[in-house]
């Protein structure tokens, strides 16, 4: 048994709940502890908003950024 196999076996033994009872997703938790599951539609809206907000850097900005990295 390799070290990584031992780690996986140990990690799996920590999950006491049956597989069907385990949470397989993500949620937003507010200041009161209320959970709102993150849905596919929420992710799509966020990706679209980021895509629409993206601005291609100008050549001048890109050149300045490259020079800053070289220093």
C-alpha positions as YAML, in Angstrom:
chain: A
units: angstrom
residues:
- id: 1
  name: UNK
  ca: [0.00, 0.00, 0.00]
- id: 2
  name: UNK
  ca: [1.51, 3.34, -1.02]
- id: 3
  name: UNK
  ca: [1.52, 6.44, 1.18]
- id: 4
  name: UNK
  ca: [-1.16, 8.13, -0.97]
- id: 5
  name: UNK
  ca: [-3.36, 5.03, -0.75]
- id: 6
  name: UNK
  ca: [-3.03, 5.04, 3.03]
- id: 7
  name: UNK
  ca: [-4.01, 8.72, 3.11]
- id: 8
  name: UNK
  ca: [-7.06, 8.11, 0.92]
- id: 9
  name: UNK
  ca: [-8.13, 5.15, 3.03]
- id: 10
  name: UNK
  ca: [-7.79, 7.22, 6.20]
- id: 11
  name: UNK
  ca: [-9.65, 10.15, 4.67]
- id: 12
  name: UNK
  ca: [-12.50, 7.93, 3.46]
- id: 13
  name: UNK
  ca: [-12.94, 6.45, 6.91]
- id: 14
  name: UNK
  ca: [-13.69, 9.95, 8.28]
- id: 15
  name: UNK
  ca: [-16.86, 10.16, 6.17]
- id: 16
  name: UNK
  ca: [-19.31, 8.43, 8.50]
- id: 17
  name: UNK
  ca: [-22.52, 9.54, 6.71]
- id: 18
  name: UNK
  ca: [-23.90, 7.27, 3.96]
- id: 19
  name: UNK
  ca: [-23.06, 8.54, 0.46]
- id: 20
  name: UNK
  ca: [-26.66, 9.54, -0.29]
- id: 21
  name: UNK
  ca: [-26.66, 11.82, 2.81]
- id: 22
  name: UNK
  ca: [-23.46, 13.67, 1.92]
- id: 23
  name: UNK
  ca: [-23.64, 17.17, 0.46]
- id: 24
  name: UNK
  ca: [-22.13, 17.38, -3.05]
- id: 25
  name: UNK
  ca: [-22.35, 21.03, -3.94]
- id: 26
  name: UNK
  ca: [-21.74, 24.52, -2.72]
- id: 27
  name: UNK
  ca: [-23.74, 27.14, -0.88]
- id: 28
  name: UNK
  ca: [-23.60, 30.79, 0.03]
- id: 29
  name: UNK
  ca: [-23.87, 31.27, 3.78]
- id: 30
  name: UNK
  ca: [-25.21, 34.62, 5.01]
- id: 31
  name: UNK
  ca: [-24.38, 36.35, 8.29]
- id: 32
  name: UNK
  ca: [-27.23, 34.48, 10.02]
- id: 33
  name: UNK
  ca: [-25.97, 31.06, 8.92]
- id: 34
  name: UNK
  ca: [-28.68, 30.56, 6.29]
- id: 35
  name: UNK
  ca: [-27.46, 28.50, 3.35]
- id: 36
  name: UNK
  ca: [-28.48, 29.19, -0.25]
- id: 37
  name: UNK
  ca: [-27.39, 26.39, -2.61]
- id: 38
  name: UNK
  ca: [-25.39, 27.63, -5.61]
- id: 39
  name: UNK
  ca: [-27.21, 26.58, -8.77]
- id: 40
  name: UNK
  ca: [-26.06, 26.09, -12.36]
- id: 41
  name: UNK
  ca: [-28.05, 29.20, -13.34]
- id: 42
  name: UNK
  ca: [-26.21, 31.27, -10.72]
- id: 43
  name: UNK
  ca: [-22.83, 30.11, -12.05]
- id: 44
  name: UNK
  ca: [-23.88, 30.85, -15.65]
- id: 45
  name: UNK
  ca: [-25.04, 34.37, -14.72]
- id: 46
  name: UNK
  ca: [-21.75, 35.05, -12.91]
- id: 47
  name: UNK
  ca: [-19.70, 33.78, -15.87]
- id: 48
  name: UNK
  ca: [-21.73, 35.87, -18.32]
- id: 49
  name: UNK
  ca: [-21.33, 38.99, -16.16]
- id: 50
  name: UNK
  ca: [-17.55, 38.47, -16.01]
- id: 51
  name: UNK
  ca: [-17.38, 37.81, -19.74]
- id: 52
  name: UNK
  ca: [-19.36, 40.98, -20.50]
- id: 53
  name: UNK
  ca: [-17.21, 43.04, -18.13]
- id: 54
  name: UNK
  ca: [-13.90, 41.82, -19.58]
- id: 55
  name: UNK
  ca: [-11.86, 44.43, -21.39]
- id: 56
  name: UNK
  ca: [-8.85, 43.43, -23.45]
- id: 57
  name: UNK
  ca: [-5.78, 45.24, -22.09]
- id: 58
  name: UNK
  ca: [-4.35, 47.87, -24.40]
- id: 59
  name: UNK
  ca: [-0.97, 47.23, -25.99]
- id: 60
  name: UNK
  ca: [0.55, 50.01, -23.88]
- id: 61
  name: UNK
  ca: [-0.80, 48.47, -20.65]
- id: 62
  name: UNK
  ca: [0.44, 45.04, -21.71]
- id: 63
  name: UNK
  ca: [3.93, 46.41, -22.45]
- id: 64
  name: UNK
  ca: [4.10, 48.12, -19.05]
- id: 65
  name: UNK
  ca: [3.01, 44.92, -17.36]
- id: 66
  name: UNK
  ca: [5.72, 42.91, -19.17]
- id: 67
  name: UNK
  ca: [8.39, 45.45, -18.19]
- id: 68
  name: UNK
  ca: [7.26, 45.33, -14.56]
- id: 69
  name: UNK
  ca: [7.61, 41.55, -14.52]
- id: 70
  name: UNK
  ca: [11.11, 41.76, -15.98]
- id: 71
  name: UNK
  ca: [12.36, 43.97, -13.12]
...
